[in-house]
Every structure is written in structure tokens, then in C-alpha cells.
Amino acid sequence: MSDLNVLVAEDDFINQKLIGNILAKEKISCFIVSDGQKAVDEYIRNPSYDFILMDIQMPVMNGIDASNAIRKINPTVPIVALTADLSSEDKDMLKAARIDKLLVKPFQTSDLLETLKIINICTSSSEESLKELIGKVQEETGLVESEVQELLGDYVKYTSSEFEILGEMVEKNDFEGISKLSHKLKGSSLSLRISNIAEILQKMDEDAKNKNNLNFQDYLDELDIYLKAIKNGLSGQR
């Protein structure tokens, strides 16, 4: 990940130093600003950032408003939100701003780096990975490329709405519903050889059966990232 360039929006000096040091140890370049307005201004000046780490509670302009402004410039740039407190209202606003991942302070260094790694894999090679996936489905099913692309497009639309339902079940700790839906979605994912999504759904199913909800939100975030990669890959082929 040493070729990455990250925009960091964080108003606390200690957190600025901490994040800067973590990224520097991984040889990841970063530019740090202290409020949401400066983040928007910097992104307008340089829209080539690979990621944005966005604190939610900041002066002048908060992270949610800044994310919404940046989304108008680039709907797909990965944004990872950082926050110490999160209300149900904040969750709704984060969802509306299409935040890719939420990290709650104090976060583990490994969580930050793993998040960047997953998003980087998905965004940097979405078209290339999609070509490999399409080729594999063609080889194993006998379908032509256009048919596979149409199937994947339908999969993205269908699964997006199902993931929203899965998210609602997670909020309610509906373990039985989570188990049934994740098992069903795992089947359709495997039918199209989408193994990364199927593996996460398998973990959700197992955790739901064991009534273990500790990792559900992480699973949902990863599912959204992988699904977005397929969607972006399809868009790039049109």
C-alpha cells in the first residue's frame, strides 16, 4: 500500500500525529487538514487522493457535511469515518453520505490498516478482478460475456436491497433472520463464483447461529465494499 495517498481530516492534534505516524510507518503518503471545509477545499484542489479518513465531529464543517460535498465531486472515492460517539441519527446520516467504513475511536492500528487494505484491493483492481470473474463464470457455465454481465448487474441490484434488510436485522439482533438471509445470499453469491462475499456471509451465518453479534457491522461494511467494487467494475466496462 506504499503508493497510496490519503487525505486525513482530523481536528485533534494528538490524533493527527497518531494517524500520521501509523500511515508513515506503512510508507503511505498523507495530507492532514483540521476541519471539514479544509477537507473539501483540499479535495477540490487535488482530487487524486486514494482514500479519505474523515473525523465526524469537527469545527467549521463537520465530517458528514464534508463527505456529502466530496461525494458530489466524486461519488466513488473511499471515505472512512472516524468518531468517538455515534448516535442513531449519525448512523442514518453516515449511510446517506455513503461512508464506506466506520472506525470508532480509539481504534486499533490493525483495524485501520486492514480497512485500507480491503478497500485498496477492491478499488484498485475492480475492473481487472471483474474480468477474471466473468471469465470464470463463462468457463464454468457456458454463458457468453454479455449474459454474465447482465447477471452480475442483476446480482448487484438484488443483493444491495438484501444487504439493507440484513443491516436492519443486525440492528434488531434478529439472529434467526440474519442466519437465514446470509445463508440464502451465500448461495446466490457462490452461483456466480463471488467467493469473497460468500465467505463473509458464511461467517455471518455461523456467528448468528452462535448468537455472536460482535463482528456484524464489520461484515456489513466489507460486504458493501466488495459489492461496490463489482458495481464500479461493471460501470468501467460500459
Backbone torsions as a table, in degrees:
resi	resn	phi	psi	omega
1	MET	NA	11.4	-173.3
2	SER	-67.6	-13.4	179.9
3	ASP	-94.2	6.9	-177.7
4	LEU	-79.6	152.7	176.7
5	ASN	-129.4	117.6	-171.2
6	VAL	-116.4	134.6	172.3
7	LEU	-95.4	123.1	-178.7
8	VAL	-112.1	123.9	175.8
9	ALA	-112.9	107.3	-174.7
10	GLU	-153.5	126.6	-174.6
11	ASP	-89.5	-17.4	-177.8
12	ASP	-85.9	126.2	-174.6
13	PHE	-61.6	-41.9	-178.9
14	ILE	-64.8	-43.3	178.2
15	ASN	-65.4	-35.4	175.7
16	GLN	-58.7	-47.9	-179.2
17	LYS	-64.5	-41.7	-178.8
18	LEU	-61.7	-51.2	-178.9
19	ILE	-64.6	-41.9	179.1
20	GLY	-59.9	-41.7	179.6
21	ASN	-68.2	-40.3	178.5
22	ILE	-60.6	-46.2	-178.5
23	LEU	-68.8	-38.8	-179.3
24	ALA	-62.9	-37.8	179.4
25	LYS	-63.5	-27.1	177.5
26	GLU	-93.4	7.1	-178.3
27	LYS	59.0	35.9	176.1
28	ILE	-98.9	124.4	179.4
29	SER	-73.2	144.2	177.1
30	CYS	-147.6	154.0	174.4
31	PHE	-125.4	127.1	-172.1
32	ILE	-110.8	131.4	174.6
33	VAL	-123.4	163.1	-170.0
34	SER	-108.2	1.4	174.5
35	ASP	-156.5	168.0	-175.1
36	GLY	-64.2	-38.0	180.0
37	GLN	-63.6	-41.0	178.3
38	LYS	-65.5	-32.6	177.6
39	ALA	-65.0	-44.3	178.6
40	VAL	-64.0	-46.2	-179.8
41	ASP	-60.4	-41.9	-179.7
42	GLU	-67.3	-38.7	-179.5
43	TYR	-68.8	-35.8	175.2
44	ILE	-63.1	-40.7	-180.0
45	ARG	-67.8	-39.1	-177.1
46	ASN	-139.0	89.8	-177.1
47	PRO	-83.8	17.7	-176.4
48	SER	-95.9	7.1	179.1
49	TYR	-62.3	140.3	-179.8
50	ASP	-80.9	-32.0	-179.8
51	PHE	-142.5	159.9	170.0
52	ILE	-129.7	125.6	171.2
53	LEU	-99.1	116.5	-169.0
54	MET	-122.0	111.2	172.1
55	ASP	-67.8	145.9	-177.3
56	ILE	-85.4	-46.4	-177.8
57	GLN	-92.6	100.3	179.9
58	MET	-139.5	156.0	178.0
59	PRO	-73.9	169.6	177.3
60	VAL	67.2	-62.7	175.2
61	MET	-142.2	128.7	-179.0
62	ASN	-75.9	170.7	-174.7
63	GLY	-67.1	-30.8	179.8
64	ILE	-68.7	-47.3	178.2
65	ASP	-63.4	-38.6	178.7
66	ALA	-65.3	-40.4	178.6
67	SER	-63.8	-42.7	177.7
68	ASN	-60.8	-40.3	179.4
69	ALA	-65.7	-41.7	179.9
70	ILE	-69.4	-35.5	178.1
71	ARG	-61.0	-29.9	177.5
72	LYS	-69.8	-26.7	178.3
73	ILE	-83.9	-44.6	-179.0
74	ASN	-142.7	105.3	-176.9
75	PRO	-68.6	-14.5	-171.8
76	THR	-114.2	-7.6	-179.1
77	VAL	-60.1	130.6	-177.8
78	PRO	-66.6	129.1	177.2
79	ILE	-122.4	123.5	177.5
80	VAL	-109.2	121.1	-177.6
81	ALA	-88.1	142.1	177.7
82	LEU	-119.6	129.7	179.5
83	THR	-156.6	151.7	175.5
84	ALA	-95.6	-27.6	-179.3
85	ASP	-131.0	144.3	-178.8
86	LEU	-145.7	115.7	176.4
87	SER	-90.5	168.5	177.6
88	SER	-63.7	-32.5	177.3
89	GLU	-66.3	-40.9	177.3
90	ASP	-60.9	-40.6	179.9
91	LYS	-59.4	-43.0	179.2
92	ASP	-63.7	-40.8	-179.4
93	MET	-70.0	-36.3	176.2
94	LEU	-62.9	-40.5	178.6
95	LYS	-64.3	-42.1	179.6
96	ALA	-65.4	-32.2	179.6
97	ALA	-82.2	0.3	178.4
98	ARG	56.8	47.6	175.0
99	ILE	-68.9	134.2	-176.3
100	ASP	-78.2	-31.7	-176.2
101	LYS	-159.0	145.8	176.7
102	LEU	-115.5	128.7	173.4
103	LEU	-115.6	125.0	-178.2
104	VAL	-92.5	127.7	177.4
105	LYS	-74.4	143.3	-5.3
106	PRO	-78.9	125.6	-178.4
107	PHE	-95.0	157.3	176.0
108	GLN	-79.4	142.0	176.9
109	THR	-54.8	-40.2	-179.2
110	SER	-62.8	-34.6	179.4
111	ASP	-66.8	-42.5	179.1
112	LEU	-63.5	-48.3	-177.1
113	LEU	-67.7	-37.2	178.4
114	GLU	-66.8	-37.9	176.6
115	THR	-62.0	-47.6	178.9
116	LEU	-62.1	-38.4	-178.7
117	LYS	-64.5	-47.9	-177.8
118	ILE	-63.3	-46.8	-179.2
119	ILE	-64.5	-39.4	-179.5
120	ASN	-62.8	-44.4	179.0
121	ILE	-60.4	-42.7	-176.7
122	CYS	-70.7	-43.2	-173.3
123	THR	-82.1	-33.8	-174.8
124	SER	-77.2	-22.4	-175.5
125	SER	-130.5	27.7	-174.6
126	SER	-62.0	-44.4	179.9
127	GLU	-68.5	-43.5	179.8
128	GLU	-63.6	-44.1	179.3
129	SER	-64.9	-37.6	180.0
130	LEU	-65.8	-39.7	177.6
131	LYS	-60.2	-42.0	178.0
132	GLU	-63.9	-42.0	179.8
133	LEU	-63.6	-46.8	-179.9
134	ILE	-60.1	-43.7	179.0
135	GLY	-60.7	-40.0	-179.6
136	LYS	-67.1	-43.6	179.5
137	VAL	-65.1	-40.5	177.1
138	GLN	-58.7	-47.3	-176.5
139	GLU	-62.6	-39.2	-173.3
140	GLU	-90.7	-15.1	-178.4
141	THR	-115.8	-20.4	-177.4
142	GLY	83.1	4.7	178.6
143	LEU	-76.6	156.1	176.1
144	VAL	-85.8	165.4	-173.5
145	GLU	-57.3	-44.2	-177.8
146	SER	-63.1	-34.6	178.8
147	GLU	-68.7	-40.2	178.5
148	VAL	-66.2	-42.5	178.2
149	GLN	-60.0	-42.4	178.8
150	GLU	-63.2	-42.8	177.6
151	LEU	-60.5	-43.7	179.9
152	LEU	-65.7	-37.7	176.4
153	GLY	-62.4	-42.8	176.9
154	ASP	-64.9	-38.3	178.9
155	TYR	-60.9	-44.7	-179.3
156	VAL	-61.3	-46.1	-179.0
157	LYS	-63.7	-48.3	-177.6
158	TYR	-65.4	-47.1	-175.0
159	THR	-70.0	-33.3	177.5
160	SER	-56.5	-47.3	-179.5
161	SER	-69.0	-35.8	178.6
162	GLU	-68.8	-34.7	176.9
163	PHE	-66.1	-33.0	176.0
164	GLU	-63.9	-42.0	177.2
165	ILE	-64.1	-40.3	178.1
166	LEU	-61.0	-39.8	177.4
167	GLY	-62.5	-40.0	177.7
168	GLU	-64.6	-39.1	177.5
169	MET	-64.4	-38.3	178.3
170	VAL	-62.5	-42.4	179.4
171	GLU	-61.4	-31.9	-178.0
172	LYS	-93.0	-1.1	-174.4
173	ASN	54.2	42.3	178.2
174	ASP	-84.0	79.9	-173.5
175	PHE	-61.2	-40.0	-179.3
176	GLU	-65.4	-43.6	179.2
177	GLY	-65.4	-40.9	178.8
178	ILE	-61.3	-44.7	-179.2
179	SER	-61.5	-47.2	-177.7
180	LYS	-65.5	-45.0	-175.9
181	LEU	-71.6	-41.6	180.0
182	SER	-65.2	-36.5	177.3
183	HIS	-64.5	-42.9	179.8
184	LYS	-64.5	-45.3	-178.3
185	LEU	-68.7	-31.0	175.8
186	LYS	-61.2	-39.6	-179.8
187	GLY	-62.9	-45.9	-180.0
188	SER	-68.9	-32.3	178.0
189	SER	-67.1	-42.3	179.1
190	LEU	-67.6	-31.3	178.0
191	SER	-61.0	-31.5	178.7
192	LEU	-102.2	14.2	175.5
193	ARG	61.0	30.8	178.9
194	ILE	-92.9	79.1	-168.9
195	SER	-70.2	-33.8	-177.6
196	ASN	-64.6	-41.6	177.5
197	ILE	-69.4	-41.0	-179.9
198	ALA	-61.0	-38.7	-179.5
199	GLU	-64.9	-40.5	178.5
200	ILE	-66.7	-41.6	179.1
201	LEU	-64.2	-34.3	175.9
202	GLN	-62.8	-42.5	178.0
203	LYS	-64.0	-41.1	179.1
204	MET	-62.0	-43.7	179.8
205	ASP	-60.1	-47.3	-179.2
206	GLU	-63.6	-44.0	-179.7
207	ASP	-66.0	-38.0	179.3
208	ALA	-64.4	-40.5	178.7
209	LYS	-65.0	-30.7	177.8
210	ASN	-91.3	4.4	-179.0
211	LYS	54.7	42.4	178.4
212	ASN	-110.0	108.4	-175.3
213	ASN	-103.3	10.3	-172.5
214	LEU	-63.7	-33.4	-173.0
215	ASN	-108.6	6.1	-173.9
216	PHE	-58.4	-45.3	-177.1
217	GLN	-65.8	-37.8	176.0
218	ASP	-62.2	-42.0	178.0
219	TYR	-60.7	-44.8	-179.5
220	LEU	-61.8	-41.7	179.2
221	ASP	-62.1	-43.7	-179.1
222	GLU	-67.5	-39.7	177.1
223	LEU	-59.2	-43.3	-179.9
224	ASP	-64.2	-40.1	-179.9
225	ILE	-64.4	-47.1	-179.0
226	TYR	-66.0	-39.3	179.5
227	LEU	-67.0	-38.6	178.3
228	LYS	-63.5	-35.4	178.7
229	ALA	-63.2	-40.4	177.6
230	ILE	-64.8	-43.8	-179.7
231	LYS	-61.9	-44.5	179.3
232	ASN	-65.6	-37.9	178.3
233	GLY	-63.9	-40.5	177.1
234	LEU	-65.0	-40.2	179.0
235	SER	-63.6	-37.4	-179.2
236	GLY	-68.9	-20.3	-178.7
237	GLN	-91.2	-4.7	-178.6
238	ARG	-90.2	NA	NA
